[in-house]
Amino acid sequence: MKNILIVLFLAFSVAANGQTEQTHLPASTSVVGIWRQTGVVNPSTGAYMGLLSGNYKVINPDGTYFTFVSWGTKDPKKGTTIGQYGTYEIKSDSTFVEHITKHTIDPKLNGTSGLLKYKLVDKKTLMVAWKNSNEIWINEEWTRLPLSRQ
């Protein structure tokens, strides 16, 4: 938990540096923000499965992003890691491209780009779909982190 708070503090600090109030991550109503994966759609059955994963995504207003993973361990040196980082380009109101600079979990993705479909269901919910190595669309639900417990 301490590692998550440190990463979130750093994300807020970096994002706020030089940005106007309109682009602060907590005030955003666009895809820009700090998100936690909260669900996935089973590609075989189409059934939605709610989950509270340790996967987080920070989408910055400057076109950069990173993900981090909280592994659920009590060891502070192994508790949270950066999964990947890179840049993104919004191509339309339903697609964006992630340019992966570094992917620590799957290094063969280093230097690659991938098309993602997205839909902002509401201010708090983002649906994202991406193709896996078998060319199957994986649909995920992400929930915006609130400023406080609500």
N, C-alpha and C positions, 0 to 999 in steps of 0.2 A: 504494500500500500504506500509506503514511504517513497519507493521508486516511482510509482505512478504520479504522486504529487509533485515530485521533483521534475519529471518529464513534462507534466502539464504546466508547471510554473515556467519552465524554460520555453515551452511553446508559446505561452502567452507573452512572455518577455520579448521573444524574437519577433512575433507577429505584431506586437504593439510598437516596436521601435520604428519610428518614422512614419507610421500610418495615421490616417485621420480617424476620428471617432467612428465614422461610417464603416470602416473596414476592420474594426476590432473583431476578432473571432467570436467572442461571446454575443455581440450585437448582430451578427450576420443572420440573414434569412435566406441566403443562397446556399450553394454547395460548399462555400467557404465555411470552415468551422472545424470543430473537434468532434469526432464521431466514434461510437462504440458499436461493434457488430452485435446485433441482438437477435438475429434470425437468419435462416437459410431455407431455400426451397429445395426439397429433395428432387434431383434431376430425373430420377427414375419414376417417381410416383406423382410429382407435382405438388406434394403436400408441404405446407409450411411447417417449419419446426422452429419454435422459439428457443433461443439459447443465449446465455450470457457468456460470451467468449471473452478471452483476454485480449482480443484484437481491437486496436484503436487506429484511427486514421485522422491525420491533421492535414487539412487542405487549406493552404495559405492564400491570401489574396494576390500574392506576387507570382503565382503560377508554379509554386513549388509545393511538394507534399511529402509526407513521410508516414510510415505506419510503425507502430510499436506493439509489442506483445508482452503481456503480463503473464508469466508462466505459472503463477500460483504457488511459488515456493517461498519459504520464509528466509532463505539465504539472500541478503541484500545485494550480493555480488552477482546473483543469477536470476533475480526476480523479474526484471523487465529488460527487454532488449529492443533495439531498432530492427524491424523486419526488412524494411526497404525504404528508399527515398529516391526522389527524382523530380521531374517537372510534369506538368499537365497542360493540355490545351483543350478548351471547350470548343467543340466543332459545331454543335447545334444545341437546341434546347433539350436534346435527349441523348447526346453522345459526347464523350471526351476521350482523349488519348493520353495514356500515361506513358511517359518516357522514363523507364527505370534506369537510374544511374547505378544503383547497387541494391542487390537483393540478397540478404544474408541467409535466408532460409533455403532459397533455390538459386544458387549462383549462376546456373545456366541462363537465367533471365537477365543477368547484368547486361546493360547496353541495349536491351530490346524495348520495343514499344507495343502497346496493346490497346485496342479499342474497347471501351466500356460503354454500356448503355446505362443511363440513369434516369430516375424520376424522383423529383421532390414531391412526396405524397402530401406533406404539410411542412410547417416550419421545423418540426422535430424529427421527421422520418425521411430517410433517403434510401431508395431501392437502387442497387447497383448490380449489373450483370456483366460477367466476363467469361471468355471461353477458356476451358482448361486444355491440356495437351491432347485430349481426345476430341477436341472441337465441340464440346458440349457446353452450353451456356449454364453457368452457375449463377443463381440469383440470390442475392444477400440483402438483408435488411440492416440498416445502420441507423442508430438513434443519436441525435445531437446531445452532447453533454450539456446539462443545465448549469447555470451559475451557482445554484445551490440545490439541495435536495428538495424535490417538489412532489 
